[in-house]
Amino acid sequence: MNYINTMKDLFDMLDRYAEGVDWDAFYTNRDKPAPFLKYNKLPDKCVVDFMRKRTIKKACEFGCGEGRNAIYLAKNDVDTEAYDLSEIAIENARKNARESKVEKVVFKAENIFELDLMDKRFDLIIDSGVFHHLTPHRRLQYRDIVSNILTEKGYFILLCFAAGEDGADEVDDYEFYRRKQTGVAFTEERLKGFWEEKFDVVDLRKGENIVDNQMWESEYLYVCVFRKI
Ligand SMILES: C[S@@+](CC[C@H](N)C(=O)[O-])C[C@H]1O[C@@H](n2cnc3c(N)ncnc32)[C@H](O)[C@@H]1O
C-alpha cells in the first residue's frame, strides 16, 4: 500500500504521474541522434563565451549527459562535478574525459533531487537542457537547490527549449501530467518570471544556429546567464 505521509512521498507520487523521456534508451539508440548527442564532444557556445570573460574555480553541471560542458570546464582548469540520472550517459562521459585526458572532473550517476550537496559551494552551475524536462512540481525545489549551492553572486547558465520552435511541448503545467512529455517550451517572460525570484538576469537571448569544430548553439533554445542575488 502507498501512503503520503511526507512532502517527499507527495513529490515521489507526482513524479510517477508524469511520463517523461527514457534517457537510457536515448543514449543507447543513436540512429537519429539529437544535437546534444551529435555534437557530444563540443561545449555550448555560451559556456565558451562565459569562460573567456570570467575566472571560475569550482563548477557543477546538472544533467551533464556525455560530459561535453563539464569536460570543457575541466580542460579550463575548473574543478567540476557533473551529475546525470543515466548510468549510460555517465559511463560515456567518463570515457570521453579519459580520452580528453582531463582529471579535474568527477562524473556521478545521480538524480538531482536525491543528492545532498548542501555543504558544497560552486561559482558556476550549468544546466544545458535539463530544467525543461523537470516535472512542474520539482521546479521550485530545483531553483532552491541551484541557489543554495552557489557562492554569493555565483552564476547559473541555463539552456532551455524556446516556445514557438519545433521539438518541444507547448503545454501548461496541468496538461503536463496528462500525457507523455518530451520537454516543455518556455517563453522569455516565463523564464524571467521564474528565475528572477532568486537571480539577476545577466543575459537572456534566443540561440542562433552555430556549429564549428569548437562549440555549438541552436535557435530552438533560450540561452540564459543568471547571477545569484
Ligand atoms: C537533453 S539531455 C542534455 C544532456 C547534456 N546536458 C547535454 O547537453 O549534452 C538532459 C539530461 O538531463 C538528465 N536528467 C533529467 N532529469 C534529471 C535528474 N532529475 N537528475 C539528473 N539528471 C537528469 C537526463 O538523463 C539527460 O541526460
The ligand as an SDF file (V2000), in Angstrom:
LIG
                    3D

 27 29  0  0  0  0  0  0  0  0999 V2000
   18.6220   16.9150  -23.0800 C   0  0  0  0  0  0  0  0  0  0  0  0
   19.7150   15.9310  -22.1270 S   0  0  0  0  0  0  0  0  0  0  0  0
   21.0930   17.0420  -22.0560 C   0  0  0  0  0  0  0  0  0  0  0  0
   22.4020   16.3780  -21.7240 C   0  0  0  0  0  0  0  0  0  0  0  0
   23.6060   17.3310  -21.6200 C   0  0  0  0  0  0  0  0  0  0  0  0
   23.3640   18.4380  -20.7190 N   0  0  0  0  0  0  0  0  0  0  0  0
   23.9820   17.8800  -22.9790 C   0  0  0  0  0  0  0  0  0  0  0  0
   23.5300   18.9810  -23.3110 O   0  0  0  0  0  0  0  0  0  0  0  0
   24.7300   17.2040  -23.6830 O   0  0  0  0  0  0  0  0  0  0  0  0
   19.0300   16.0560  -20.4940 C   0  0  0  0  0  0  0  0  0  0  0  0
   19.7970   15.2330  -19.4630 C   0  0  0  0  0  0  0  0  0  0  0  0
   19.2510   15.5030  -18.1730 O   0  0  0  0  0  0  0  0  0  0  0  0
   19.3030   14.3150  -17.4170 C   0  0  0  0  0  0  0  0  0  0  0  0
   18.3290   14.4210  -16.3130 N   0  0  0  0  0  0  0  0  0  0  0  0
   16.9910   14.6170  -16.4200 C   0  0  0  0  0  0  0  0  0  0  0  0
   16.4290   14.6670  -15.1880 N   0  0  0  0  0  0  0  0  0  0  0  0
   17.4420   14.5140  -14.2970 C   0  0  0  0  0  0  0  0  0  0  0  0
   17.5130   14.4400  -12.8700 C   0  0  0  0  0  0  0  0  0  0  0  0
   16.4060   14.5470  -12.1180 N   0  0  0  0  0  0  0  0  0  0  0  0
   18.7150   14.2650  -12.2870 N   0  0  0  0  0  0  0  0  0  0  0  0
   19.8410   14.1450  -13.0510 C   0  0  0  0  0  0  0  0  0  0  0  0
   19.8340   14.1930  -14.4050 N   0  0  0  0  0  0  0  0  0  0  0  0
   18.6570   14.3710  -15.0150 C   0  0  0  0  0  0  0  0  0  0  0  0
   18.9820   13.2090  -18.4280 C   0  0  0  0  0  0  0  0  0  0  0  0
   19.4220   11.9510  -18.0160 O   0  0  0  0  0  0  0  0  0  0  0  0
   19.6940   13.7340  -19.6780 C   0  0  0  0  0  0  0  0  0  0  0  0
   20.9850   13.2060  -19.7830 O   0  0  0  0  0  0  0  0  0  0  0  0
  1  2  1  0
  2  3  1  0
  2 10  1  0
  3  4  1  0
  4  5  1  0
  5  6  1  0
  5  7  1  0
  7  8  2  0
  7  9  1  0
 10 11  1  0
 11 12  1  0
 11 26  1  0
 12 13  1  0
 13 14  1  0
 13 24  1  0
 14 15  1  0
 14 23  1  0
 15 16  2  0
 16 17  1  0
 17 18  1  0
 17 23  2  0
 18 19  1  0
 18 20  2  0
 20 21  1  0
 21 22  2  0
 22 23  1  0
 24 25  1  0
 24 26  1  0
 26 27  1  0
M  CHG  2   2   1   9  -1
M  END
$$$$
